[in-house]
Amino acid sequence: VTLWCTEEEEEEEEEEEEEDGDDDVAPQLTPASGPHPYTVPQLLRSASFQLNPTNDVFGNRVTLVSDVLSVPCDVERDSTHGTQIMCYTRAMPADQYVVHVSVDGVPIPDEAICRGAHKPGGCSLYTRWYRTPTIRSLSPTSGPPGTLVTMRGMIFTDVYGSNTDKSSNGLNTRFLRAYAGGMPCELLKPNSDELYRLELDRDTSWWGHMTCRMTGGYVGHHNISYILDGQFGRSLPYKSQYTISALNRLAMFQTYAEVTGVSPSEGSVLGGTLLTIQGRFFDQTDRPALVLVGGKRCHVLSVSDDSITCMTPKRPMMMMMMMANNMTAYPGEIYEHHVSDVPPRCACLPYLKGNTRGGLWHP
């Protein structure tokens, strides 16, 4: 579940404060889209957190609870020790979420959470749209694997790959990584520290552009996202960026294979010609390769990343006769043919052009 807002609300860059004077720890703001690293507040650390649980029953469990929803927070074991838990938030609506923790199946009682206060700000997490990176537009929306894609949205920062530099707008946050279909989308040019494109509209803006190069050779439909550090986390695409694929899936980008050549260019109308298709990215991850010649299936014999070999099908006799008589067929119509309509065999030879190049020859 995610939060959507109007473009006008986003462009205003509103500032919102959460007030809770009775708590000793300031509330934390985080994006509505997740994931975001979240450290369990100090006032929960009276318990001794379990390390390296041996099975699913034991160990630390963190749940973020609002008035209407509870959402698991995925514990990061490498950053968790006896007095601290770090977990990654999931996508959830904008709201106040109180942190609840269980250790080895035993929940910490409410009275031990920020001294038992009702909805304590110091033991709460606030998800807000203005802490959520966005993707408002994507260009292009299709291309072969390795395409450069440019995103525009509320990206908050123009810094990548630095632990010290602040963004030109003063925010202390940076790009961690970008993904396209589960594979990295590279922000840096090969063998270089130069970015393809990462810039804000102006020095005080949260809006800007980011360009990255897709990796991998998968052909199909992809969703694209990026992750910032600090209070921000994963990006949230506008709903307008999704399309419905032929497989009935929502996706933002489609990769496709490329055909660069076909040989031989001529063959027998009775089929049997070994046809070789040269190209790139002949990927069979989702389903086997399919080749059609004249609308008929060409029997695939072998497939590699850059080549497909198949055996051409026989052209239907009805089509052969129509070619010989210069006829055109339309669906649903009936044609009668007589022996006298069929031209002599010697007259048919021009229509069997290329029958000596391979395949079956009909005398």
Secondary structure, DSSP 8 states (H G I E B T S, - for coil): ------HHHHHHT-------TT-SS--EEEESS---EEE--GGGTTS----S-SSSSSSEEEEEE-SS-EEEEEE-GGG-BTTB-EEE-----SSEEEEEEEETTEE--GGGSGGG-SS-GGGEEEEEGGGS-EE-EEE-SEESTT-EEEEEEE-----BS-SS---TTS----EEEEEETTEEEE-B-TTSS-BSEEEESSTT-SEEEEEEEE-S---SEE-EEEEETTTTEE-EE-GGG-EE-TTS-EESEEE--EEEEEE-S---TT---EEEEEEE----SSS---EEETTEEEEEEEEETTEEEEE-----HHHHHHHHTT----TT------GGGS--HHHHGGGGTTTTSSS----
